[in-house]
Each structure stands twice: as structure tokens, then as C-alpha cells.
Amino acid sequence: MDLLRVSAARHFQLFTTSCRNMHLLKKQAYVNGEWVQASSNAVFPVLNPADDSVIAEVPDMDAADAKTAVDAASNTFKTWKNTTVKERSYILRKWNDICLQNVDHLAEIMTAESGKPLAESKGEIAYGTSFLEWFADTARHINGEIIPGPWPNKKILVTRHPLGVVSVITPWNFPFAMITRKVGALMAAGCTCVIKPSEDTPLTALAAVELAVQAGVPKGVINVVTSSRKNAAGVGKVMCEDPAVGCISFTGSTHVGKILYGMAAKGIKRVSLELGGNAPFIVFPSADMEHALDHAMLAKFRNNGQACVAGNRFLIHESVFDKFVEGFKGRIGQKCVLGPGNKEGVTCGPLVNKAQAEKVTGLVDDAVAKGAKVLLGGKIAKHLGDKFYESTLLVDVKPDMAIYQEEVFGPVAVCYKFKDEAEALEVANSTRSGLASYVFTKDLGQAFRMSEKLEFGMVGINDGILSSCEPPFGGIKESGIGREGSKHGVEEYTDLKYTLMSALDK
């Protein structure tokens, strides 16, 4: 066993050393076209969640550094907003092309700091670059309107204008795609930005920005401020309340989103909030069972369950409940392979940090203590490390259990029985979250009824993967405000201006 530990430690040492030698591994923040340290010279470590080894140290910036970045973005906006849509489109497309040329380098950094398997990291880069390509095209179609008016000899013109500096605050679970989805859109609209990546995954953000620099993004258009949890509140206050900031774009927990929304309200600033989910995955008797099970695996275990659109509550009709649960158990046992993300064959890596592992453990332990039954998993795989949570399947979950209402954000599938369509809707909608939902049925009328009555911003009918660059991604209720992707994703970063052209007969 000691020899195995030494071998594993040596393997990770070689892995992290290779990361340090990669040309895309940046250890400084990026402000006004310069790679910089924190004004205090403070740093904090970025850890590999698989073994807690230090990948790199990056600047631990504070409120003063954030203010410098906002000022740089504000000054650059004065010129960037006047660039043509053709220029912006060209730069975004070039950024896309360069990212695609560096997939392996980006993926290795992402896996090192987030823990996700290399195959998933590469998949995220393909997904993330699709937004750069999409917004390169969309930039040239930000159109206005001419509206017929009630008066003779007058014309009503409506034009769209970039709203200014955008504060971009991104999560750790998709550290590349969340940046391209936001920054691609705001750049297409003519805005500039300051990015605050998660303290768990800043290296992917810095690598993405290095490629943006290579693509010719002018200095000051994109700025990146890195900070530890200690300085996050001070940095966030500047990014939300500085008068130069026109919009706060945030993806993360509902709890933090409410705090940022309150701060933005002080300046009546625009917000784009993509917050937590509690997605129901509903299976009716008419569903193609094998297809539903395949998509249940995708909806639940992509990124080890650490996704806001992950299936959280599996609502299965009582007539097919046992069949679904047995099939789900078999697939989980066969297809969920736990281990370090850079190991071949692994499909589920570690949870991103100790707090996340403790949260998932607490939810499962509470449910089991109150009578839930574990059919598979249910604990940390300690032989791998303290953040490797086993892929888990629970049944007999009741409303008095925390896991009944809370988003798990981990590899835990919870199955419930329902009797009819009305009960499925009642349970599915009994949450303040309203991001994603999934329905499996061959009944066309039922599919349309569920789409109409489910209180969620997105509904997947017979599909467990919703996300792409073309549709508008976002939620209702406490799952957010605004949409990302699609043409609407660019429009989020524009203001409408109404101009009345009068006296046209004079």
C-alpha cells in the first residue's frame, strides 16, 4: 500500500510539474493589457482537488486592484464601443480559432484545477468555443427598428447601444465556458469587462485570456482580477457598486446572487444572473425506458453532478419505478468510474473542494438518518482521497429531509414515485428554483402540457442535455434574471435608445 501511495504521489507530482511548464499556465492577473501582481504582492495557492497539491500561486488582489481594473475597462470602453461590428466579429472568430488550436493545453489546466476528467474538459472547451463562433456571427446582426408612429412627417428610430463596463463573476464548475458565454456576448455588443474567476479555478480563465490576447483583443477590453475568498467580498463590492460598471453578469449560487443583486440595486445597474437549479427529471409510463435511462446518466453525472442544470429530483411514475431504478442502478455501477481526472477511463473526478464534499456528505447522511435507502454509493471513497464521493442512488426520500428540497450539486441521484401527471407537476414546481427541467414521454399532448405548466425557464422533452449556443439559456423565479446564448445573450448587454425624427417635411 505504501508503494502505491508513493507511486500515486509521484504521478501527481509529474502531472502538476507538466502543468507548470505549459506555456498557457499564467500566474499573474491581467489588467489593461499587462500581466500584473497584486498591489500588495500577496498570492494564494490554486490546488489540484485530486490530491491537494499546489498547481500555482496567483495574485490575491483586493478592492484597490479591482478599482484599477474597472477604471481600465471604463477608459477602453470609450474607444471599443466605436469599433465596427465587423472588427469585433473578426476578433471573436480569431479567439475561437486559437482556442481550438490549444484544446489539449487548456484541458490539462482545467482538469488539474477543477478535477473533471480530461474528456469532459475537452468537451467543455468545444462547448465554450461554440459561443465565440456564435457571437462572432451575432455581432453583425444587432439590429434596431423603425416603428410606424402616430404622427405625420415623423419617424421613430430604435437603436441598440453597448451599456458599458460589465463585471463578470464566474463559477468553478465550467471555468472556460462560463467566460466565453459571457465575454463573447458582451464583446460582440461593444462592451468591455472585468472578470473575477472562482478562486478554485482561476488558471483556466487566465489561459483563456492569454489566447484572447493572442487573438488581438485590445488592451483594457478584457481584464482579470484574481482573489482568494478572503478578498472576494471587497473585490465584489467594487465590481458591483463602482459607478463605471453598467452591468453585473454572475453565474453561481442563489445565495450569492441575491447579495450581488442587492449591491447592484444601489446604482440601479443591469444584472444578468444565472443561479442555482433544482431540476426535476420526470419519467412517464409511455417513455422509451432505455432512452430515458441513457439521458438520466447524462443529466445527472455530467461533471460529477456539479452543474446547475443537473437532474436533481428523479420523479418516476409508480408503474415503471422499479424498472427505472433497477436500470439506473446498473448503469451507474457500470459507467461511473471514480478517480483522478487525468487517469484514462475515469468518468467522475473529485468534488472541487472540501466544502463541497462536506455538503454532499451532509445531505446524504441526513436523508439516511431519516429513513432514506441507499441503493448504491453513499459515502466518500477514502482510498482515493477526501473529495471523491461515490456515485450514489437513493430511494424512500421524504419531504422532511434536506435533500428533498436542496440542490445537491454532486453525484447523488434521488428517485421518487408519483401517481399521475398532476402530482408530478405539483412536486416538480414545489421549489423556488426554476432553471431546467426534463420530461420523458411519447404522449405528444402530455409533452406540450408539461412544457406549458412546468415553472422553469428551460424544458427538455426526451433529452437530458439542454445547453448549446443557439437557444436562450436561463431561469425564472430564484434561478435568475436574463438569458445567455442566442441573440438574446447579446441583447442583454445593450441599451435601447429611442430617437424621434421630426419635422421631416421642413
C-alpha positions, 0 to 999 in steps of 0.5 A: 500500500505504501508503494502505491501511495508513493507511486500515486504521489509521484504521478501527481507530482509529474502531472502538476510539474507538466502543468507548470511548464505549459506555456498557457499556465499564467500566474499573474492577473491581467489588467489593461493589457499587462500581466500584473501582481497584486498591489500588495504582492500577496498570492494564494495557492490554486490546488489540484482537488485530486490530491491537494497539491499546489498547481500555482500561486496567483495574485490575491488582489483586493478592492484597490486592484479591482478599482484599477481594473474597472477604471481600465475597462471604463477608459477602453470602453470609450474607444471599443464601443466605436469599433465596427461590428465587423472588427469585433466579429473578426476578433471573436472568430480569431479567439475561437480559432486559437482556442481550438488550436490549444484544446489539449493545453487548456484541458490539462489546466482545467482538469488539474484545477477543477478535477473533471476528467480530461474528456469532459474538459475537452468537451467543455472547451468545444462547448465554450468555443461554440459561443465565440463562433456564435457571437462572432456571427451575432455581432453583425446582426444587432439590429434596431427598428423603425416603428410606424408612429402616430404622427405625420412627417415623423419617424421613430428610430430604435437603436441598440447601444453597448451599456458599458463596463460589465463585471463578470463573476464566474463559477468553478464548475465550467471555468472556460465556458462560463467566460466565453458565454459571457465575454463573447456576448458582451464583446460582440455588443461593444462592451468591455469587462472585468472578470473575477474567476472562482478562486478554485479555478482561476488558471483556466480563465487566465489561459483563456485570456492569454489566447484572447490576447493572442487573438488581438483583443485590445488592451483594457477590453478584457481584464482579470482580477484574481482573489482568494475568498478572503478578498472576494467580498471587497473585490465584489463590492467594487465590481458591483457598486463602482459607478463605471460598471453598467452591468453585473453578469454572475453565474453561481449560487442563489445565495450569492446572487441575491447579495450581488443583486442587492449591491447592484440595486444601489446604482440601479445597474443591469444584472444578468444572473444565472443561479442555482437549479433544482431540476426535476427529471420526470419519467412517464409510463409511455417513455422509451425506458432505455432512452430515458435511462441513457439521458438520466446518466447524462443529466445527472453525472455530467461533471460529477453532478456539479452543474446547475442544470443537473437532474436533481429530483428523479420523479418516476411514475409508480408503474415503471419505478422499479424498472427505472431504478433497477436500470439506473442502478446498473448503469451507474455501477457500470459507467461511473468510474471514480478517480483522478481526472487525468487517469484514462477511463475515469468518468467522475473526478473529485468534488472541487473542494472540501466544502463541497464534499462536506455538503454532499456528505451532509445531505446524504447522511441526513436523508439516511438518518431519516429513513432514506435507502441507499441503493448504491454509493453513499459515502466518500471513497477514502482510498482515493482521497477526501473529495471523491464521493461515490456515485450514489442512488437513493430511494424512500426520500421524504419531504422532511429531509434536506435533500428533498428540497436542496440542490445537491450539486454532486453525484447523488441521484434521488428517485421518487414515485408519483401517481399521475401527471398532476402530482408530478407537476405539483412536486416538480414546481414545489421549489423556488428554483426554476432553471431546467427541467426534463420530461420523458414521454411519447404522449405528444399532448402530455409533452406540450402540457408539461412544457406549458405548466412546468415553472422553469425557464428551460424544458427538455422533452426526451433529452437530458442535455439542454445547453448549446449556443443557439437557444436562450439559456436561463431561469425564472423565479430564484434561478435568475434574471436574463438569458445567455446564448442566442441573440438574446445573450447579446441583447442583454448587454445593450441599451435601447435608445429611442430617437424621434425624427421630426419635422421631416417635411421642413 
